[in-house]
Amino acid sequence: MDGRMKEALRYLGYGRHAVDERTMGLIEDSFAELEEVADRKFVYRIFELIRDGEADIRIGRMQIHSASLGRNMKGCTHAALIGATLGIGVDMRMKRHSLNDMARVVVLQACASVMLEEYLDECQAGLEKELEAQGRFLRPRFSPGYGDFLICHQSEILRMLDAPKKIGLTMTDGYMLTPVKSVTAAAGISTTKEPCHIRGCESCGKRDCSYRRN
């Protein structure tokens, strides 16, 4: 089983439980279907980062109070703001299936999440390569809503990236991104390469989470 399949099963909450052939087939079909409609787009901008304390950070003109983000960006002088989406076609396909096949929608949701993370990793790797050529290094991305990095900063990031115009990424009044399978994030930039980048499940203290990587 490849890593993509394993990640989809993790999003579906299977953990170490056995998976039937029907579910495996549905996952394979869902990835194939999503590849037909996905319209991947990515945008980033780099801003100066100023620390006003352990938990107070200013990225460009965006003022943030977040202890977790402060730890993530310790030693950084700049930050990259990032926006990425799989496009509206993915939303439309899931909406179509929701009329008569909710089981498929659940699997499509999981597979789309995996695809979005894969795409972000690819884009981030490209950005890392560009920065390393300049003697600078990128920290792990950190999204609004994670830890104490408030979700309300989502709107500021979209504005600073001009994301609606550049990649068609907007949000609702409740700070939910549209298209749904989209992400905004901030990633610190420093002149020192960290020996290990802890991210995702590896940095989370919730050990009993059913979605946790084993």
C-alpha positions in Angstrom: 0.0 0.0 0.0 1.5 3.3 -1.0 1.8 6.4 1.2 -1.1 8.2 -0.5 -3.5 5.3 0.3 -2.3 5.1 3.9 -2.9 8.9 4.4 -6.4 8.6 2.9 -7.2 5.8 5.4 -5.8 7.8 8.2 -8.1 10.7 7.3 -11.0 8.2 7.2 -10.2 7.2 10.8 -9.1 3.6 10.1 -5.9 3.7 12.0 -4.6 0.2 12.3 -8.0 -1.4 11.6 -8.3 -3.8 8.6 -9.8 -2.3 5.4 -12.1 -4.2 3.1 -11.5 -4.4 -0.6 -14.6 -2.2 -1.4 -13.2 0.7 0.6 -9.8 0.3 -1.0 -11.4 0.4 -4.5 -13.5 3.4 -3.6 -10.3 5.3 -2.5 -8.5 4.4 -5.7 -11.6 5.5 -7.8 -11.8 8.8 -5.8 -8.2 9.7 -6.4 -8.7 9.1 -10.1 -11.9 11.1 -10.2 -10.3 14.0 -8.3 -7.3 14.2 -10.7 -9.8 14.8 -13.5 -11.3 17.9 -11.9 -8.5 19.3 -9.6 -7.1 22.7 -10.7 -4.2 23.2 -8.4 -3.1 26.8 -7.7 -0.5 28.2 -5.4 0.6 31.7 -4.4 3.1 33.1 -1.8 4.7 36.3 -0.8 7.6 37.0 1.6 7.3 39.7 4.3 9.6 41.0 7.0 8.9 39.5 10.4 9.3 41.5 13.6 9.0 40.0 17.1 7.6 42.2 19.8 7.9 39.5 22.4 7.7 35.7 22.8 4.1 35.6 21.6 3.7 38.8 19.6 4.7 38.8 16.0 4.3 41.2 13.1 4.4 39.8 9.5 4.2 42.8 7.2 1.4 44.8 8.7 -0.4 41.7 10.2 -0.1 41.8 14.0 -0.4 38.3 15.6 -0.5 37.2 19.2 0.3 33.4 19.3 2.7 31.6 21.6 2.6 28.5 19.4 3.4 30.5 16.2 6.1 32.4 18.2 7.8 29.1 19.0 7.5 28.0 15.4 9.2 31.2 14.1 11.8 31.6 16.8 15.0 33.1 15.2 13.2 34.0 11.9 13.7 37.4 10.2 11.0 36.9 7.5 8.0 34.9 6.8 6.3 33.4 3.7 2.6 33.7 3.5 1.1 30.9 1.5 -2.2 30.1 -0.2 -3.1 27.0 -2.1 -6.3 25.4 -3.5 -7.5 22.4 -5.5 -10.0 24.6 -7.2 -13.8 24.8 -7.4 -14.1 21.7 -9.6 -13.5 19.5 -6.6 -16.2 21.2 -4.6 -18.7 20.8 -7.5 -17.9 17.1 -7.9 -18.4 16.4 -4.1 -21.7 18.4 -4.2 -22.9 16.4 -7.2 -22.3 13.1 -5.3 -23.9 14.4 -2.1 -27.3 14.1 -3.8 -27.1 10.2 -3.9 -23.9 8.8 -2.6 -22.7 10.3 0.8 -20.3 7.4 1.3 -18.4 8.4 -1.8 -18.4 12.1 -0.6 -16.7 11.1 2.7 -14.0 9.2 0.8 -13.6 12.1 -1.7 -13.2 14.5 1.2 -10.4 12.4 2.6 -8.6 11.9 -0.7 -8.9 15.6 -1.5 -7.3 16.4 1.8 -4.4 14.1 1.0 -4.0 15.7 -2.5 -3.9 19.2 -1.0 -1.2 18.2 1.5 0.8 16.6 -1.3 0.5 19.7 -3.4 1.5 22.0 -0.6 4.5 19.8 0.2 5.6 20.0 -3.5 5.2 23.8 -3.5 7.0 24.2 -0.2 9.9 22.0 -1.4 10.3 24.3 -4.5 10.3 27.4 -2.3 12.8 25.8 0.1 15.1 25.2 -2.8 14.9 28.8 -3.9 15.6 30.1 -0.5 18.5 27.7 0.2 20.2 29.1 -2.9 20.1 32.5 -1.1 21.4 31.0 2.2 18.0 31.1 3.8 15.9 28.3 5.2 12.1 27.7 5.5 10.4 26.5 8.6 7.3 24.2 8.6 4.0 25.9 7.5 1.6 26.9 10.3 -2.1 27.7 9.4 -4.7 29.9 11.1 -6.8 27.9 13.4 -4.0 25.7 14.5 -2.9 26.1 18.2 -3.5 29.6 19.3 -3.0 31.2 15.8 -6.5 32.6 15.5 -8.6 31.7 12.4 -9.5 35.4 12.0 -6.0 36.0 10.5 -7.3 34.0 7.5 -8.8 37.2 6.0 -5.6 39.2 6.4 -3.5 36.5 4.7 -5.9 36.4 1.7 -5.7 40.1 1.4 -1.9 40.3 1.7 -1.6 37.6 -1.0 -4.3 39.1 -3.3 -5.5 35.5 -3.3 -9.0 36.1 -4.7 -7.5 37.6 -7.9 -4.4 35.4 -8.2 -5.8 31.9 -7.4 -9.6 32.4 -6.9 -9.3 31.8 -3.2 -11.9 33.6 -0.9 -13.6 32.9 2.4 -17.0 33.1 4.0 -18.1 35.4 6.8 -17.2 32.5 9.2 -13.6 32.4 7.9 -14.1 29.1 5.9 -12.1 29.0 2.7 -13.8 28.8 -0.7 -13.0 26.5 -2.5 -13.2 24.2 0.5 -10.1 22.2 -0.3 -7.8 25.1 0.2 -5.2 26.3 2.8 -3.5 29.4 3.9 -0.4 29.3 6.1 2.6 31.2 7.3 6.1 29.7 7.3 9.1 31.4 9.0 12.4 32.1 7.1 15.7 32.2 8.9 19.4 32.1 8.1 19.9 29.0 10.3 18.9 25.5 9.1 17.0 23.6 11.8 18.2 20.0 12.3 14.6 18.7 12.5 11.2 20.0 11.4 8.5 18.6 13.5 5.1 18.9 12.0 1.6 17.5 12.0 0.9 14.5 14.2 4.5 14.4 15.4 4.0 17.8 17.1 0.6 17.2 18.5 0.1 16.1 22.1 -3.3 14.4 21.5 -2.1 10.8 21.6 -5.6 9.2 21.5 -6.7 10.9 18.2 -8.2 8.4 15.8 -6.7 10.3 12.9 -3.2 10.2 14.3 -0.3 8.8 12.1 0.9 5.5 13.5 
